Amino acid sequence: MSKQENVEFVISTLNDLYPEISIPLEHKDPYTLLIAVLMSAQSTDVRVNQITPLLFEKADNPYEMVKLSEEEIREIIKPVGLSPMKSKGIYGLSKILIEKYDGKVPQNFEALESLPAVGHKTASVVMSQAFGVPAFPVDTHIHRLMYRWNLSNGKNVVQTEKDAKRLFPRELWNDLHLQIIWYGRQYSPARGWDLEKDIITKKIGRKSVIEDYYKLKKS
């Protein structure tokens, strides 16, 4: 199969498996999504979804958030990890949103990425999932699968994002990045991976990845 055929196979398989796709992080508006995504760095969506209701019960908008101290925010979000950095970011960006943006989350990459603790991936998630702007946020699942599927060389997430945007049609990016995340969790995880169930990798996977898998199975 050619690379283009492989891309089409990925798209059609993911559409069959995930005709309806949900956003993994629970939120109710752009602000709560921004906070949830910021909190998900080096944590799991499950853990974040357990903690965000506790935080949002006290403050679900920037005006309420700045009434809390950084220490209070840190105490609430401690279970998600990196709480000193994240609490500082949450408090700091809430203050900026009030001062510069009338308490609203800005709808452009540059403004988002200038906020404390907000990197390109977080901005991409907010732009795509809150505002419907085509973006392709690359998390560990997408980075792993793009390499396994021989669609990117796995050098770094910047390269993986470039390759994904080059290979997949722009109008599919917002759904597709979520479909790949769900597929990675269910069929192609980093640990406990069963290639027999991973229909995409089994068909189009990088030769060296498949060879290594079977070598490990034998040892």
Secondary structure as UniProt FT lines:
FT   HELIX           3..17
FT   HELIX           30..39
FT   TURN            40..42
FT   HELIX           45..58
FT   HELIX           62..65
FT   TURN            66..67
FT   HELIX           70..77
FT   HELIX           78..80
FT   HELIX           83..101
FT   TURN            102..103
FT   HELIX           109..113
FT   TURN            116..117
FT   HELIX           120..129
FT   TURN            130..131
FT   HELIX           140..148
FT   TURN            149..150
FT   HELIX           157..167
FT   HELIX           170..172
FT   HELIX           173..186
FT   TURN            195..197
FT   HELIX           199..204
FT   HELIX           207..218
//
